[in-house]
Amino acid sequence: MERRSRLSAERETEIFGCVERLVREHGYENVTMQQIAAEARTSTATLYRHWNGKPRLVVEAVRNRRPAPLEDVDTGSLRGDFLAGTAAIIESGPDDHDLMSALANAARTDPELDRAQRDILVAPMQRAVEAVLDRAAARGEIAADAPAREFVPELLFASLIAHKIHTGDFPDRAYLTRFLDLVVLPALGVRRDH
């Protein structure tokens, strides 16, 4: 069996930058592996050897620059953790959200892209949310078996998507804070005294 050579972190970052720029400029569906190889000054064989195809390459390029918003967050409180995650989402900017929306739309008809997004983007986010909720339960902020717990990852994603659909704008920090305080935290049984 042929052993694949390792790309340096710098070289991967270069390739990921080319991928993201091409997808932003031309759209996921219109970008080919040949274009990516030419732009990144590499071969399509190298790209396939390392990423097995365009879906995984594109999603890993997105993930490379943008870790899950709640990854490595531990402020000592559930609300603090969620607010820190909110700050990371806001800082990523509208262009990033447009890119993510475009990929989500493309994934509707591309099962490989859909699977890559679930494996590389969604699963780490779900694990990060679970870790935040586990810590909150250990601190006694929520019940370990809070019934709404299973819906929290979907609630967090829905707040981003639904607000954009309804208003045309990506939600700002004030909106996401209200959403956390009035929807997510109460669903988990957290009461805030104002």
Beta strands, then each sheet from edge to edge (+ up, - down):
end
